[in-house]
Amino acid sequence: MLVISRKPGEAFVIGSDVIVKILKIEGSEVKIGISAPQHVKIYRWEIYEKVLQENKLASQTSPENVKDLREVIK
């Protein structure tokens, strides 16, 4: 893991097209701004973890569940 120290108003670049700027520090809270192309998806970590869990569950669908789903859709 790379650790970068920045002060409010300072920024760093990820790749060649993502800019992360420190906007404000208040106590233990840091506000950041992220400039990135629209095709770059940005998630808070806790949301990203939930997306991964949901994708994993969806990929583990059993044939019985698919059969049950077909009955519901009819």
PDB file of N, CA, C, O and CB in Angstrom:
ATOM      1  N   MET A   1       0.844  -1.176   0.000  1.00  0.00           N
ATOM      2  CA  MET A   1       0.000   0.000   0.000  1.00  0.00           C
ATOM      3  C   MET A   1       0.891   1.240   0.000  1.00  0.00           C
ATOM      4  O   MET A   1       1.843   1.340   0.774  1.00  0.00           O
ATOM      5  CB  MET A   1      -0.961  -0.003   1.220  1.00  0.00           C
ATOM      6  N   LEU A   2       0.567   2.167  -0.870  1.00  0.00           N
ATOM      7  CA  LEU A   2       1.269   3.444  -0.924  1.00  0.00           C
ATOM      8  C   LEU A   2       0.569   4.412   0.016  1.00  0.00           C
ATOM      9  O   LEU A   2      -0.652   4.553  -0.039  1.00  0.00           O
ATOM     10  CB  LEU A   2       1.317   4.008  -2.380  1.00  0.00           C
ATOM     11  N   VAL A   3       1.320   5.076   0.873  1.00  0.00           N
ATOM     12  CA  VAL A   3       0.771   6.079   1.784  1.00  0.00           C
ATOM     13  C   VAL A   3       1.295   7.436   1.346  1.00  0.00           C
ATOM     14  O   VAL A   3       2.503   7.635   1.217  1.00  0.00           O
ATOM     15  CB  VAL A   3       1.153   5.777   3.279  1.00  0.00           C
ATOM     16  N   ILE A   4       0.373   8.373   1.118  1.00  0.00           N
ATOM     17  CA  ILE A   4       0.731   9.703   0.640  1.00  0.00           C
ATOM     18  C   ILE A   4       0.229  10.736   1.641  1.00  0.00           C
ATOM     19  O   ILE A   4      -0.931  10.697   2.050  1.00  0.00           O
ATOM     20  CB  ILE A   4       0.141   9.970  -0.778  1.00  0.00           C
ATOM     21  N   SER A   5       1.088  11.643   2.030  1.00  0.00           N
ATOM     22  CA  SER A   5       0.683  12.737   2.913  1.00  0.00           C
ATOM     23  C   SER A   5       0.383  13.961   2.062  1.00  0.00           C
ATOM     24  O   SER A   5       1.193  14.351   1.221  1.00  0.00           O
ATOM     25  CB  SER A   5       1.788  13.053   3.972  1.00  0.00           C
ATOM     26  N   ARG A   6      -0.768  14.560   2.276  1.00  0.00           N
ATOM     27  CA  ARG A   6      -1.185  15.749   1.543  1.00  0.00           C
ATOM     28  C   ARG A   6      -1.846  16.716   2.511  1.00  0.00           C
ATOM     29  O   ARG A   6      -2.399  16.306   3.532  1.00  0.00           O
ATOM     30  CB  ARG A   6      -2.148  15.384   0.379  1.00  0.00           C
ATOM     31  N   LYS A   7      -1.787  17.984   2.190  1.00  0.00           N
ATOM     32  CA  LYS A   7      -2.447  19.037   2.960  1.00  0.00           C
ATOM     33  C   LYS A   7      -3.639  19.527   2.145  1.00  0.00           C
ATOM     34  O   LYS A   7      -3.710  19.280   0.941  1.00  0.00           O
ATOM     35  CB  LYS A   7      -1.459  20.219   3.294  1.00  0.00           C
ATOM     36  N   PRO A   8      -4.580  20.221   2.794  1.00  0.00           N
ATOM     37  CA  PRO A   8      -5.716  20.760   2.041  1.00  0.00           C
ATOM     38  C   PRO A   8      -5.235  21.596   0.849  1.00  0.00           C
ATOM     39  O   PRO A   8      -4.320  22.410   0.967  1.00  0.00           O
ATOM     40  CB  PRO A   8      -6.613  21.616   2.962  1.00  0.00           C
ATOM     41  N   GLY A   9      -5.875  21.370  -0.291  1.00  0.00           N
ATOM     42  CA  GLY A   9      -5.508  22.082  -1.511  1.00  0.00           C
ATOM     43  C   GLY A   9      -4.508  21.314  -2.363  1.00  0.00           C
ATOM     44  O   GLY A   9      -4.346  21.616  -3.546  1.00  0.00           O
ATOM     45  N   GLU A  10      -3.832  20.322  -1.780  1.00  0.00           N
ATOM     46  CA  GLU A  10      -2.869  19.526  -2.532  1.00  0.00           C
ATOM     47  C   GLU A  10      -3.582  18.318  -3.154  1.00  0.00           C
ATOM     48  O   GLU A  10      -4.667  17.925  -2.726  1.00  0.00           O
ATOM     49  CB  GLU A  10      -1.694  19.066  -1.615  1.00  0.00           C
ATOM     50  N   ALA A  11      -2.938  17.745  -4.174  1.00  0.00           N
ATOM     51  CA  ALA A  11      -3.561  16.650  -4.908  1.00  0.00           C
ATOM     52  C   ALA A  11      -2.511  15.616  -5.295  1.00  0.00           C
ATOM     53  O   ALA A  11      -1.311  15.829  -5.128  1.00  0.00           O
ATOM     54  CB  ALA A  11      -4.287  17.176  -6.162  1.00  0.00           C
ATOM     55  N   PHE A  12      -2.992  14.495  -5.814  1.00  0.00           N
ATOM     56  CA  PHE A  12      -2.123  13.496  -6.430  1.00  0.00           C
ATOM     57  C   PHE A  12      -2.879  12.878  -7.606  1.00  0.00           C
ATOM     58  O   PHE A  12      -4.101  12.989  -7.710  1.00  0.00           O
ATOM     59  CB  PHE A  12      -1.683  12.394  -5.390  1.00  0.00           C
ATOM     60  N   VAL A  13      -2.125  12.228  -8.482  1.00  0.00           N
ATOM     61  CA  VAL A  13      -2.692  11.674  -9.712  1.00  0.00           C
ATOM     62  C   VAL A  13      -2.562  10.148  -9.690  1.00  0.00           C
ATOM     63  O   VAL A  13      -1.536   9.608  -9.278  1.00  0.00           O
ATOM     64  CB  VAL A  13      -1.983  12.269 -10.970  1.00  0.00           C
ATOM     65  N   ILE A  14      -3.609   9.469 -10.136  1.00  0.00           N
ATOM     66  CA  ILE A  14      -3.589   8.023 -10.296  1.00  0.00           C
ATOM     67  C   ILE A  14      -3.660   7.762 -11.797  1.00  0.00           C
ATOM     68  O   ILE A  14      -4.594   8.205 -12.466  1.00  0.00           O
ATOM     69  CB  ILE A  14      -4.779   7.319  -9.514  1.00  0.00           C
ATOM     70  N   GLY A  15      -2.678   7.047 -12.319  1.00  0.00           N
ATOM     71  CA  GLY A  15      -2.608   6.860 -13.764  1.00  0.00           C
ATOM     72  C   GLY A  15      -2.360   8.207 -14.408  1.00  0.00           C
ATOM     73  O   GLY A  15      -1.607   9.025 -13.878  1.00  0.00           O
ATOM     74  N   SER A  16      -2.987   8.440 -15.543  1.00  0.00           N
ATOM     75  CA  SER A  16      -2.810   9.732 -16.199  1.00  0.00           C
ATOM     76  C   SER A  16      -4.088  10.550 -16.234  1.00  0.00           C
ATOM     77  O   SER A  16      -4.096  11.670 -16.744  1.00  0.00           O
ATOM     78  CB  SER A  16      -2.304   9.533 -17.599  1.00  0.00           C
ATOM     79  N   ASP A  17      -5.193   9.986 -15.683  1.00  0.00           N
ATOM     80  CA  ASP A  17      -6.452  10.715 -15.827  1.00  0.00           C
ATOM     81  C   ASP A  17      -7.339  10.765 -14.584  1.00  0.00           C
ATOM     82  O   ASP A  17      -8.496  11.175 -14.675  1.00  0.00           O
ATOM     83  CB  ASP A  17      -7.219  10.115 -16.919  1.00  0.00           C
ATOM     84  N   VAL A  18      -6.820  10.359 -13.435  1.00  0.00           N
ATOM     85  CA  VAL A  18      -7.585  10.459 -12.185  1.00  0.00           C
ATOM     86  C   VAL A  18      -6.827  11.364 -11.232  1.00  0.00           C
ATOM     87  O   VAL A  18      -5.677  11.095 -10.882  1.00  0.00           O
ATOM     88  CB  VAL A  18      -7.825   9.050 -11.544  1.00  0.00           C
ATOM     89  N   ILE A  19      -7.482  12.440 -10.816  1.00  0.00           N
ATOM     90  CA  ILE A  19      -6.864  13.404  -9.894  1.00  0.00           C
ATOM     91  C   ILE A  19      -7.646  13.379  -8.584  1.00  0.00           C
ATOM     92  O   ILE A  19      -8.870  13.503  -8.574  1.00  0.00           O
ATOM     93  CB  ILE A  19      -6.838  14.857 -10.509  1.00  0.00           C
ATOM     94  N   VAL A  20      -6.925  13.218  -7.488  1.00  0.00           N
ATOM     95  CA  VAL A  20      -7.528  13.202  -6.160  1.00  0.00           C
ATOM     96  C   VAL A  20      -7.000  14.424  -5.408  1.00  0.00           C
ATOM     97  O   VAL A  20      -5.793  14.581  -5.224  1.00  0.00           O
ATOM     98  CB  VAL A  20      -7.204  11.860  -5.387  1.00  0.00           C
ATOM     99  N   LYS A  21      -7.921  15.282  -4.979  1.00  0.00           N
ATOM    100  CA  LYS A  21      -7.536  16.530  -4.303  1.00  0.00           C
ATOM    101  C   LYS A  21      -8.106  16.542  -2.885  1.00  0.00           C
ATOM    102  O   LYS A  21      -9.271  16.211  -2.664  1.00  0.00           O
ATOM    103  CB  LYS A  21      -8.035  17.775  -5.102  1.00  0.00           C
ATOM    104  N   ILE A  22      -7.261  16.931  -1.934  1.00  0.00           N
ATOM    105  CA  ILE A  22      -7.710  17.075  -0.540  1.00  0.00           C
ATOM    106  C   ILE A  22      -8.406  18.426  -0.431  1.00  0.00           C
ATOM    107  O   ILE A  22      -7.794  19.470  -0.655  1.00  0.00           O
ATOM    108  CB  ILE A  22      -6.500  16.965   0.488  1.00  0.00           C
ATOM    109  N   LEU A  23      -9.692  18.398  -0.086  1.00  0.00           N
ATOM    110  CA  LEU A  23     -10.457  19.640  -0.008  1.00  0.00           C
ATOM    111  C   LEU A  23     -10.450  20.245   1.385  1.00  0.00           C
ATOM    112  O   LEU A  23     -10.277  21.453   1.548  1.00  0.00           O
ATOM    113  CB  LEU A  23     -11.877  19.396  -0.442  1.00  0.00           C
ATOM    114  N   LYS A  24     -10.641  19.387   2.397  1.00  0.00           N
ATOM    115  CA  LYS A  24     -10.753  19.917   3.758  1.00  0.00           C
ATOM    116  C   LYS A  24     -10.453  18.807   4.752  1.00  0.00           C
ATOM    117  O   LYS A  24     -10.769  17.641   4.519  1.00  0.00           O
ATOM    118  CB  LYS A  24     -12.167  20.515   4.013  1.00  0.00           C
ATOM    119  N   ILE A  25      -9.839  19.187   5.861  1.00  0.00           N
ATOM    120  CA  ILE A  25      -9.617  18.258   6.964  1.00  0.00           C
ATOM    121  C   ILE A  25     -10.248  18.879   8.203  1.00  0.00           C
ATOM    122  O   ILE A  25      -9.892  19.985   8.609  1.00  0.00           O
ATOM    123  CB  ILE A  25      -8.079  17.961   7.182  1.00  0.00           C
ATOM    124  N   GLU A  26     -11.194  18.150   8.800  1.00  0.00           N
ATOM    125  CA  GLU A  26     -11.856  18.612  10.028  1.00  0.00           C
ATOM    126  C   GLU A  26     -11.803  17.484  11.044  1.00  0.00           C
ATOM    127  O   GLU A  26     -12.533  16.500  10.924  1.00  0.00           O
ATOM    128  CB  GLU A  26     -13.342  19.054   9.756  1.00  0.00           C
ATOM    129  N   GLY A  27     -10.951  17.622  12.033  1.00  0.00           N
ATOM    130  CA  GLY A  27     -10.810  16.561  13.032  1.00  0.00           C
ATOM    131  C   GLY A  27     -10.340  15.280  12.376  1.00  0.00           C
ATOM    132  O   GLY A  27      -9.276  15.250  11.758  1.00  0.00           O
ATOM    133  N   SER A  28     -11.133  14.210  12.505  1.00  0.00           N
ATOM    134  CA  SER A  28     -10.744  12.928  11.922  1.00  0.00           C
ATOM    135  C   SER A  28     -11.382  12.694  10.551  1.00  0.00           C
ATOM    136  O   SER A  28     -11.276  11.600   9.996  1.00  0.00           O
ATOM    137  CB  SER A  28     -11.124  11.798  12.862  1.00  0.00           C
ATOM    138  N   GLU A  29     -12.036  13.707  10.008  1.00  0.00           N
ATOM    139  CA  GLU A  29     -12.699  13.570   8.708  1.00  0.00           C
ATOM    140  C   GLU A  29     -11.929  14.305   7.624  1.00  0.00           C
ATOM    141  O   GLU A  29     -11.528  15.456   7.798  1.00  0.00           O
ATOM    142  CB  GLU A  29     -14.134  14.097   8.779  1.00  0.00           C
ATOM    143  N   VAL A  30     -11.730  13.627   6.504  1.00  0.00           N
ATOM    144  CA  VAL A  30     -11.035  14.216   5.364  1.00  0.00           C
ATOM    145  C   VAL A  30     -12.012  14.255   4.196  1.00  0.00           C
ATOM    146  O   VAL A  30     -12.601  13.233   3.845  1.00  0.00           O
ATOM    147  CB  VAL A  30      -9.736  13.408   4.997  1.00  0.00           C
ATOM    148  N   LYS A  31     -12.188  15.421   3.596  1.00  0.00           N
ATOM    149  CA  LYS A  31     -13.037  15.542   2.408  1.00  0.00           C
ATOM    150  C   LYS A  31     -12.129  15.605   1.197  1.00  0.00           C
ATOM    151  O   LYS A  31     -11.197  16.406   1.136  1.00  0.00           O
ATOM    152  CB  LYS A  31     -13.968  16.804   2.483  1.00  0.00           C
ATOM    153  N   ILE A  32     -12.426  14.728   0.217  1.00  0.00           N
ATOM    154  CA  ILE A  32     -11.608  14.688  -0.988  1.00  0.00           C
ATOM    155  C   ILE A  32     -12.490  14.898  -2.205  1.00  0.00           C
ATOM    156  O   ILE A  32     -13.689  14.618  -2.179  1.00  0.00           O
ATOM    157  CB  ILE A  32     -10.841  13.352  -1.094  1.00  0.00           C
ATOM    158  N   GLY A  33     -11.880  15.392  -3.269  1.00  0.00           N
ATOM    159  CA  GLY A  33     -12.544  15.525  -4.561  1.00  0.00           C
ATOM    160  C   GLY A  33     -11.819  14.632  -5.551  1.00  0.00           C
ATOM    161  O   GLY A  33     -10.592  14.533  -5.529  1.00  0.00           O
ATOM    162  N   ILE A  34     -12.576  13.988  -6.410  1.00  0.00           N
ATOM    163  CA  ILE A  34     -11.981  13.089  -7.392  1.00  0.00           C
ATOM    164  C   ILE A  34     -12.436  13.513  -8.784  1.00  0.00           C
ATOM    165  O   ILE A  34     -13.634  13.604  -9.055  1.00  0.00           O
ATOM    166  CB  ILE A  34     -12.370  11.605  -7.106  1.00  0.00           C
ATOM    167  N   SER A  35     -11.480  13.769  -9.653  1.00  0.00           N
ATOM    168  CA  SER A  35     -11.766  14.062 -11.054  1.00  0.00           C
ATOM    169  C   SER A  35     -11.318  12.857 -11.869  1.00  0.00           C
ATOM    170  O   SER A  35     -10.147  12.478 -11.854  1.00  0.00           O
ATOM    171  CB  SER A  35     -11.048  15.381 -11.533  1.00  0.00           C
ATOM    172  N   ALA A  36     -12.272  12.263 -12.581  1.00  0.00           N
ATOM    173  CA  ALA A  36     -11.964  11.070 -13.372  1.00  0.00           C
ATOM    174  C   ALA A  36     -12.904  11.030 -14.570  1.00  0.00           C
ATOM    175  O   ALA A  36     -13.990  11.608 -14.537  1.00  0.00           O
ATOM    176  CB  ALA A  36     -12.096   9.765 -12.514  1.00  0.00           C
ATOM    177  N   PRO A  37     -12.475  10.343 -15.628  1.00  0.00           N
ATOM    178  CA  PRO A  37     -13.372  10.183 -16.778  1.00  0.00           C
ATOM    179  C   PRO A  37     -14.647   9.443 -16.360  1.00  0.00           C
ATOM    180  O   PRO A  37     -14.643   8.700 -15.378  1.00  0.00           O
ATOM    181  CB  PRO A  37     -12.656   9.418 -17.925  1.00  0.00           C
ATOM    182  N   GLN A  38     -15.732   9.647 -17.102  1.00  0.00           N
ATOM    183  CA  GLN A  38     -17.018   9.032 -16.745  1.00  0.00           C
ATOM    184  C   GLN A  38     -16.971   7.512 -16.749  1.00  0.00           C
ATOM    185  O   GLN A  38     -17.723   6.879 -16.007  1.00  0.00           O
ATOM    186  CB  GLN A  38     -18.092   9.498 -17.696  1.00  0.00           C
ATOM    187  N   HIS A  39     -16.115   6.912 -17.557  1.00  0.00           N
ATOM    188  CA  HIS A  39     -16.076   5.446 -17.610  1.00  0.00           C
ATOM    189  C   HIS A  39     -15.394   4.828 -16.390  1.00  0.00           C
ATOM    190  O   HIS A  39     -15.458   3.614 -16.197  1.00  0.00           O
ATOM    191  CB  HIS A  39     -15.361   4.996 -18.869  1.00  0.00           C
ATOM    192  N   VAL A  40     -14.743   5.647 -15.566  1.00  0.00           N
ATOM    193  CA  VAL A  40     -14.093   5.144 -14.356  1.00  0.00           C
ATOM    194  C   VAL A  40     -15.133   5.118 -13.233  1.00  0.00           C
ATOM    195  O   VAL A  40     -15.664   6.156 -12.839  1.00  0.00           O
ATOM    196  CB  VAL A  40     -12.850   6.030 -13.960  1.00  0.00           C
ATOM    197  N   LYS A  41     -15.407   3.941 -12.739  1.00  0.00           N
ATOM    198  CA  LYS A  41     -16.383   3.803 -11.660  1.00  0.00           C
ATOM    199  C   LYS A  41     -15.693   4.029 -10.320  1.00  0.00           C
ATOM    200  O   LYS A  41     -14.615   3.493 -10.064  1.00  0.00           O
ATOM    201  CB  LYS A  41     -17.060   2.407 -11.699  1.00  0.00           C
ATOM    202  N   ILE A  42     -16.328   4.830  -9.473  1.00  0.00           N
ATOM    203  CA  ILE A  42     -15.774   5.152  -8.160  1.00  0.00           C
ATOM    204  C   ILE A  42     -16.825   4.791  -7.113  1.00  0.00           C
ATOM    205  O   ILE A  42     -17.953   5.282  -7.151  1.00  0.00           O
ATOM    206  CB  ILE A  42     -15.365   6.672  -8.061  1.00  0.00           C
ATOM    207  N   TYR A  43     -16.435   3.929  -6.182  1.00  0.00           N
ATOM    208  CA  TYR A  43     -17.331   3.491  -5.118  1.00  0.00           C
ATOM    209  C   TYR A  43     -16.674   3.714  -3.761  1.00  0.00           C
ATOM    210  O   TYR A  43     -15.451   3.641  -3.643  1.00  0.00           O
ATOM    211  CB  TYR A  43     -17.712   2.006  -5.298  1.00  0.00           C
ATOM    212  N   ARG A  44     -17.483   3.985  -2.737  1.00  0.00           N
ATOM    213  CA  ARG A  44     -16.976   3.896  -1.375  1.00  0.00           C
ATOM    214  C   ARG A  44     -16.698   2.421  -1.119  1.00  0.00           C
ATOM    215  O   ARG A  44     -17.408   1.562  -1.642  1.00  0.00           O
ATOM    216  CB  ARG A  44     -17.996   4.497  -0.319  1.00  0.00           C
ATOM    217  N   TRP A  45     -15.684   2.116  -0.328  1.00  0.00           N
ATOM    218  CA  TRP A  45     -15.267   0.731  -0.117  1.00  0.00           C
ATOM    219  C   TRP A  45     -16.405  -0.146   0.385  1.00  0.00           C
ATOM    220  O   TRP A  45     -16.581  -1.262  -0.105  1.00  0.00           O
ATOM    221  CB  TRP A  45     -14.118   0.679   0.864  1.00  0.00           C
ATOM    222  N   GLU A  46     -17.191   0.343   1.364  1.00  0.00           N
ATOM    223  CA  GLU A  46     -18.253  -0.491   1.932  1.00  0.00           C
ATOM    224  C   GLU A  46     -19.324  -0.822   0.883  1.00  0.00           C
ATOM    225  O   GLU A  46     -19.921  -1.897   0.935  1.00  0.00           O
ATOM    226  CB  GLU A  46     -18.897   0.218   3.139  1.00  0.00           C
ATOM    227  N   ILE A  47     -19.569   0.071  -0.050  1.00  0.00           N
ATOM    228  CA  ILE A  47     -20.518  -0.200  -1.129  1.00  0.00           C
ATOM    229  C   ILE A  47     -19.919  -1.209  -2.100  1.00  0.00           C
ATOM    230  O   ILE A  47     -20.606  -2.130  -2.540  1.00  0.00           O
ATOM    231  CB  ILE A  47     -20.901   1.106  -1.870  1.00  0.00           C
ATOM    232  N   TYR A  48     -18.653  -1.044  -2.433  1.00  0.00           N
ATOM    233  CA  TYR A  48     -17.975  -1.957  -3.349  1.00  0.00           C
ATOM    234  C   TYR A  48     -17.980  -3.385  -2.801  1.00  0.00           C
ATOM    235  O   TYR A  48     -18.185  -4.339  -3.551  1.00  0.00           O
ATOM    236  CB  TYR A  48     -16.533  -1.491  -3.598  1.00  0.00           C
ATOM    237  N   GLU A  49     -17.754  -3.531  -1.490  1.00  0.00           N
ATOM    238  CA  GLU A  49     -17.789  -4.857  -0.874  1.00  0.00           C
ATOM    239  C   GLU A  49     -19.169  -5.501  -1.028  1.00  0.00           C
ATOM    240  O   GLU A  49     -19.272  -6.697  -1.302  1.00  0.00           O
ATOM    241  CB  GLU A  49     -17.414  -4.764   0.612  1.00  0.00           C
ATOM    242  N   LYS A  50     -20.230  -4.703  -0.852  1.00  0.00           N
ATOM    243  CA  LYS A  50     -21.585  -5.231  -0.995  1.00  0.00           C
ATOM    244  C   LYS A  50     -21.850  -5.656  -2.439  1.00  0.00           C
ATOM    245  O   LYS A  50     -22.478  -6.687  -2.677  1.00  0.00           O
ATOM    246  CB  LYS A  50     -22.620  -4.184  -0.550  1.00  0.00           C
ATOM    247  N   VAL A  51     -21.376  -4.871  -3.393  1.00  0.00           N
ATOM    248  CA  VAL A  51     -21.533  -5.231  -4.806  1.00  0.00           C
ATOM    249  C   VAL A  51     -20.841  -6.565  -5.078  1.00  0.00           C
ATOM    250  O   VAL A  51     -21.404  -7.428  -5.750  1.00  0.00           O
ATOM    251  CB  VAL A  51     -20.956  -4.120  -5.729  1.00  0.00           C
ATOM    252  N   LEU A  52     -19.630  -6.737  -4.563  1.00  0.00           N
ATOM    253  CA  LEU A  52     -18.908  -7.996  -4.754  1.00  0.00           C
ATOM    254  C   LEU A  52     -19.675  -9.172  -4.148  1.00  0.00           C
ATOM    255  O   LEU A  52     -19.773 -10.237  -4.758  1.00  0.00           O
ATOM    256  CB  LEU A  52     -17.509  -7.905  -4.134  1.00  0.00           C
ATOM    257  N   GLN A  53     -20.217  -8.972  -2.942  1.00  0.00           N
ATOM    258  CA  GLN A  53     -20.985 -10.036  -2.284  1.00  0.00           C
ATOM    259  C   GLN A  53     -22.213 -10.408  -3.100  1.00  0.00           C
ATOM    260  O   GLN A  53     -22.501 -11.589  -3.296  1.00  0.00           O
ATOM    261  CB  GLN A  53     -21.406  -9.604  -0.874  1.00  0.00           C
ATOM    262  N   GLU A  54     -22.940  -9.396  -3.578  1.00  0.00           N
ATOM    263  CA  GLU A  54     -24.144  -9.650  -4.362  1.00  0.00           C
ATOM    264  C   GLU A  54     -23.803 -10.376  -5.659  1.00  0.00           C
ATOM    265  O   GLU A  54     -24.518 -11.292  -6.064  1.00  0.00           O
ATOM    266  CB  GLU A  54     -24.873  -8.336  -4.666  1.00  0.00           C
ATOM    267  N   ASN A  55     -22.717  -9.973  -6.309  1.00  0.00           N
ATOM    268  CA  ASN A  55     -22.294 -10.652  -7.536  1.00  0.00           C
ATOM    269  C   ASN A  55     -21.942 -12.107  -7.263  1.00  0.00           C
ATOM    270  O   ASN A  55     -22.277 -12.994  -8.049  1.00  0.00           O
ATOM    271  CB  ASN A  55     -21.096  -9.932  -8.161  1.00  0.00           C
ATOM    272  N   LYS A  56     -21.267 -12.345  -6.146  1.00  0.00           N
ATOM    273  CA  LYS A  56     -20.891 -13.717  -5.796  1.00  0.00           C
ATOM    274  C   LYS A  56     -22.136 -14.564  -5.544  1.00  0.00           C
ATOM    275  O   LYS A  56     -22.229 -15.696  -6.020  1.00  0.00           O
ATOM    276  CB  LYS A  56     -19.976 -13.729  -4.553  1.00  0.00           C
ATOM    277  N   LEU A  57     -23.086 -14.016  -4.799  1.00  0.00           N
ATOM    278  CA  LEU A  57     -24.329 -14.746  -4.529  1.00  0.00           C
ATOM    279  C   LEU A  57     -25.094 -15.024  -5.819  1.00  0.00           C
ATOM    280  O   LEU A  57     -25.626 -16.119  -6.002  1.00  0.00           O
ATOM    281  CB  LEU A  57     -25.215 -13.954  -3.554  1.00  0.00           C
ATOM    282  N   ALA A  58     -25.150 -14.048  -6.706  1.00  0.00           N
ATOM    283  CA  ALA A  58     -25.874 -14.225  -7.962  1.00  0.00           C
ATOM    284  C   ALA A  58     -25.231 -15.299  -8.833  1.00  0.00           C
ATOM    285  O   ALA A  58     -25.921 -16.012  -9.561  1.00  0.00           O
ATOM    286  CB  ALA A  58     -25.937 -12.907  -8.725  1.00  0.00           C
ATOM    287  N   SER A  59     -23.927 -15.410  -8.755  1.00  0.00           N
ATOM    288  CA  SER A  59     -23.234 -16.403  -9.581  1.00  0.00           C
ATOM    289  C   SER A  59     -23.365 -17.807  -9.015  1.00  0.00           C
ATOM    290  O   SER A  59     -23.021 -18.779  -9.688  1.00  0.00           O
ATOM    291  CB  SER A  59     -21.765 -16.041  -9.714  1.00  0.00           C
ATOM    292  N   GLN A  60     -23.854 -17.926  -7.795  1.00  0.00           N
ATOM    293  CA  GLN A  60     -23.990 -19.231  -7.150  1.00  0.00           C
ATOM    294  C   GLN A  60     -25.422 -19.752  -7.201  1.00  0.00           C
ATOM    295  O   GLN A  60     -25.799 -20.614  -6.407  1.00  0.00           O
ATOM    296  CB  GLN A  60     -23.527 -19.149  -5.708  1.00  0.00           C
ATOM    297  N   THR A  61     -26.209 -19.240  -8.120  1.00  0.00           N
ATOM    298  CA  THR A  61     -27.595 -19.677  -8.229  1.00  0.00           C
ATOM    299  C   THR A  61     -27.658 -21.146  -8.623  1.00  0.00           C
ATOM    300  O   THR A  61     -26.980 -21.576  -9.556  1.00  0.00           O
ATOM    301  CB  THR A  61     -28.354 -18.816  -9.248  1.00  0.00           C
ATOM    302  N   SER A  62     -28.458 -21.896  -7.924  1.00  0.00           N
ATOM    303  CA  SER A  62     -28.588 -23.327  -8.197  1.00  0.00           C
ATOM    304  C   SER A  62     -29.665 -23.554  -9.265  1.00  0.00           C
ATOM    305  O   SER A  62     -30.529 -22.701  -9.469  1.00  0.00           O
ATOM    306  CB  SER A  62     -28.935 -24.107  -6.894  1.00  0.00           C
ATOM    307  N   PRO A  63     -29.611 -24.694  -9.938  1.00  0.00           N
ATOM    308  CA  PRO A  63     -30.649 -25.019 -10.925  1.00  0.00           C
ATOM    309  C   PRO A  63     -32.055 -25.019 -10.319  1.00  0.00           C
ATOM    310  O   PRO A  63     -33.021 -24.663 -10.993  1.00  0.00           O
ATOM    311  CB  PRO A  63     -30.364 -26.380 -11.547  1.00  0.00           C
ATOM    312  N   GLU A  64     -32.169 -25.413  -9.056  1.00  0.00           N
ATOM    313  CA  GLU A  64     -33.476 -25.420  -8.387  1.00  0.00           C
ATOM    314  C   GLU A  64     -34.029 -24.002  -8.264  1.00  0.00           C
ATOM    315  O   GLU A  64     -35.222 -23.772  -8.463  1.00  0.00           O
ATOM    316  CB  GLU A  64     -33.366 -26.069  -6.992  1.00  0.00           C
ATOM    317  N   ASN A  65     -33.143 -23.046  -7.931  1.00  0.00           N
ATOM    318  CA  ASN A  65     -33.586 -21.656  -7.808  1.00  0.00           C
ATOM    319  C   ASN A  65     -34.034 -21.106  -9.153  1.00  0.00           C
ATOM    320  O   ASN A  65     -34.998 -20.344  -9.223  1.00  0.00           O
ATOM    321  CB  ASN A  65     -32.467 -20.784  -7.232  1.00  0.00           C
ATOM    322  N   VAL A  66     -33.342 -21.486 -10.219  1.00  0.00           N
ATOM    323  CA  VAL A  66     -33.731 -21.028 -11.556  1.00  0.00           C
ATOM    324  C   VAL A  66     -35.113 -21.586 -11.908  1.00  0.00           C
ATOM    325  O   VAL A  66     -35.961 -20.877 -12.448  1.00  0.00           O
ATOM    326  CB  VAL A  66     -32.678 -21.463 -12.620  1.00  0.00           C
ATOM    327  N   LYS A  67     -35.325 -22.874 -11.590  1.00  0.00           N
ATOM    328  CA  LYS A  67     -36.628 -23.489 -11.845  1.00  0.00           C
ATOM    329  C   LYS A  67     -37.723 -22.750 -11.075  1.00  0.00           C
ATOM    330  O   LYS A  67     -38.784 -22.460 -11.628  1.00  0.00           O
ATOM    331  CB  LYS A  67     -36.609 -24.985 -11.452  1.00  0.00           C
ATOM    332  N   ASP A  68     -37.464 -22.446  -9.796  1.00  0.00           N
ATOM    333  CA  ASP A  68     -38.438 -21.716  -8.980  1.00  0.00           C
ATOM    334  C   ASP A  68     -38.704 -20.345  -9.571  1.00  0.00           C
ATOM    335  O   ASP A  68     -39.846 -19.886  -9.577  1.00  0.00           O
ATOM    336  CB  ASP A  68     -37.945 -21.581  -7.533  1.00  0.00           C
ATOM    337  N   LEU A  69     -37.692 -19.699 -10.055  1.00  0.00           N
ATOM    338  CA  LEU A  69     -37.834 -18.368 -10.636  1.00  0.00           C
ATOM    339  C   LEU A  69     -38.690 -18.429 -11.901  1.00  0.00           C
ATOM    340  O   LEU A  69     -39.514 -17.544 -12.135  1.00  0.00           O
ATOM    341  CB  LEU A  69     -36.450 -17.764 -10.952  1.00  0.00           C
ATOM    342  N   ARG A  70     -38.501 -19.460 -12.709  1.00  0.00           N
ATOM    343  CA  ARG A  70     -39.326 -19.621 -13.912  1.00  0.00           C
ATOM    344  C   ARG A  70     -40.796 -19.743 -13.551  1.00  0.00           C
ATOM    345  O   ARG A  70     -41.658 -19.219 -14.256  1.00  0.00           O
ATOM    346  CB  ARG A  70     -38.880 -20.851 -14.713  1.00  0.00           C
ATOM    347  N   GLU A  71     -41.086 -20.433 -12.455  1.00  0.00           N
ATOM    348  CA  GLU A  71     -42.490 -20.581 -12.023  1.00  0.00           C
ATOM    349  C   GLU A  71     -43.071 -19.226 -11.607  1.00  0.00           C
ATOM    350  O   GLU A  71     -44.238 -18.948 -11.881  1.00  0.00           O
ATOM    351  CB  GLU A  71     -42.596 -21.590 -10.844  1.00  0.00           C
ATOM    352  N   VAL A  72     -42.291 -18.406 -10.966  1.00  0.00           N
ATOM    353  CA  VAL A  72     -42.751 -17.089 -10.508  1.00  0.00           C
ATOM    354  C   VAL A  72     -43.000 -16.179 -11.705  1.00  0.00           C
ATOM    355  O   VAL A  72     -43.959 -15.406 -11.712  1.00  0.00           O
ATOM    356  CB  VAL A  72     -41.716 -16.445  -9.548  1.00  0.00           C
ATOM    357  N   ILE A  73     -42.146 -16.268 -12.709  1.00  0.00           N
ATOM    358  CA  ILE A  73     -42.244 -15.379 -13.871  1.00  0.00           C
ATOM    359  C   ILE A  73     -43.460 -15.701 -14.738  1.00  0.00           C
ATOM    360  O   ILE A  73     -44.004 -14.803 -15.380  1.00  0.00           O
ATOM    361  CB  ILE A  73     -40.975 -15.475 -14.711  1.00  0.00           C
ATOM    362  N   LYS A  74     -43.895 -16.952 -14.773  1.00  0.00           N
ATOM    363  CA  LYS A  74     -45.034 -17.353 -15.645  1.00  0.00           C
ATOM    364  C   LYS A  74     -46.250 -16.523 -15.429  1.00  0.00           C
ATOM    365  O   LYS A  74     -47.271 -16.741 -16.082  1.00  0.00           O
ATOM    366  CB  LYS A  74     -45.395 -18.791 -15.422  1.00  0.00           C
TER     367      LYS A  74
END
